[in-house]
Amino acid sequence: MIFDKRITPIRNDLASYEYKDFLSKRKFVKGKVHYIKSNYTNLFSKDKKNLISQLLYGEAVYVFEVKKGYAWVQSLRDDYVGYTPVKNLQTKKINSTHKVIVLRCIVYKEPNIKSIPITELSFNSLIEITGKIKNKHFYKIKNLGWCHRNDIVSMKTNDLNQIDLVKKFINTPYLWGGRNSIGIDCSGLIQNIFQINSKYFPRDTDLQEDFIKTEVVEKNLKKGDLIFWKGHVAMMIDNSNIIHANAFHMCTKIEPLKQAKARIKRTYGKITKMGRDY
C-alpha cells in the first residue's frame, strides 16, 4: 500500500496510531490536538530547510512528536503534515466561532481604533468570539484582543463571493509555501478561497487538480473556474482573465488567460486541466 506522506503522518520510525494494522517496525502514537496561537506558523520539511506550507491562527493540528523545539504535526483542516515550532502551539482549545474575511485583521488592546494594536490576523484565520460587543463596532477575541466587526463573519457563513475575496490578495507578495497575507503561493491562494466558504480543499496543486472532478473546455470557462498547469493553478475572474499568485510577477496578479498561457507554457508546459468544483 502506497501512502502520500504529504498528507499521511507516516515516517520510517514513527506513524499515527491509525496505521498500526497496515505498517510495522515503527512506533505508533495517537496525535494530541493543539491549536495555532500565533498569527501564523511555518510548516517545514523534515530537515527544516524548506517551507512547505503555513498554518493560520486558530487552526487545529494533531501533534505526534515534539523534539528540539519542533512538533511533527498534521493539520486537521487539510491533512497536511510537517514540522512547526512548538512555541506557536497551545493545548487550550480555540472553539472557533468566526473567521477573518479581510486580508489582514488588526487586533487591538481595547475596542477603539486608536488603541494599541496587539497583532494582525490573516484572511481565513479562525477565532473565538466571546459574544460581547462594544460600541456596536468591536468584538472580543477570547484571550487575545478586540477586532472590528467588519473584519469577520460567523463560521456558519458559506456563501461569500469567491471573486470579491480573491481580489483582496492582489499585489500580495509571492512566497513558495505561503498561505497568509504577508506571502502566498498559487495553491495557498486558491485553498484559502475555498476554505473561507467552509469547503474542504487540498493544499498542493496536483492534489487540487485531482480533487476537481468537473472538467470544462476553454470556450465555456467562467468566473470561479480553475486552470491547472503542472505545478501551478489560477482562478478565472471572468471568462477571459485569471488571478494567480506567481513567481513571474512575484505577487498575486490579474492577467488575460491567453497571455498567461503563452508565457507559462515555456516553464510548466500546456494546461493540464480546466475545471470547477461542482
C-alpha positions, 0 to 999 in steps of 0.5 A: 500500500502506497501512502502520500506522506504529504498528507499521511503522518507516516515516517520510517520510525514513527506513524499515527496510531491509525496505521498500526494494522497496515505498517510495522517496525515503527512506533505508533502514537495517537496525535494530541490536538493543539491549536495555532496561537500565533498569527501564523506558523511555518510548516517545514520539511523534515530537515527544516530547510524548506517551507512547505506550507503555513498554518493560520491562527486558530487552526487545529493540528494533531501533534505526534512528536515534539523534539528540539523545539519542533512538533511533527504535526498534521493539520486537521483542516487539510491533512497536511503534515510537517514540522512547526515550532512548538512555541506557536502551539497551545493545548487550550482549545480555540472553539472557533466561532468566526473567521477573518474575511479581510486580508489582514485583521488588526487586533487591538488592546481595547475596542477603539481604533486608536488603541494599541494594536496587539497583532494582525490576523490573516484572511481565513484565520479562525477565532473565538468570539466571546459574544460581547460587543462594544460600541456596536463596532468591536468584538472580543477575541477570547484571550487575545484582543478586540477586532472590528466587526467588519473584519469577520463573519460567523463560521456558519457563513458559506456563501461569500463571493469567491471573486470579491475575496480573491481580489483582496490578495492582489499585489500580495507578495509571492512566497513558495509555501505561503498561505497568509497575507504577508506571502502566498503561493498559487495553491495557498491562494486558491485553498484559502478561497475555498476554505473561507466558504467552509469547503474542504480543499487540498493544499498542493496543486496536483492534489487540487487538480485531482480533487476537481472532478468537473472538467470544462473546455476553454470556450465555456470557462467562467468566473470561479473556474480553475486552470491547472498547469503542472505545478501551478493553478489560477482562478478565472475572474471572468471568462477571459482573465485569471488571478494567480499568485506567481513567481513571474510577477512575484505577487498575486496578479490579474492577467488575460488567460491567453497571455498567461498561457503563452508565457507559462507554457515555456516553464510548466508546459500546456494546461493540464486541466480546466475545471470547477468544483461542482 
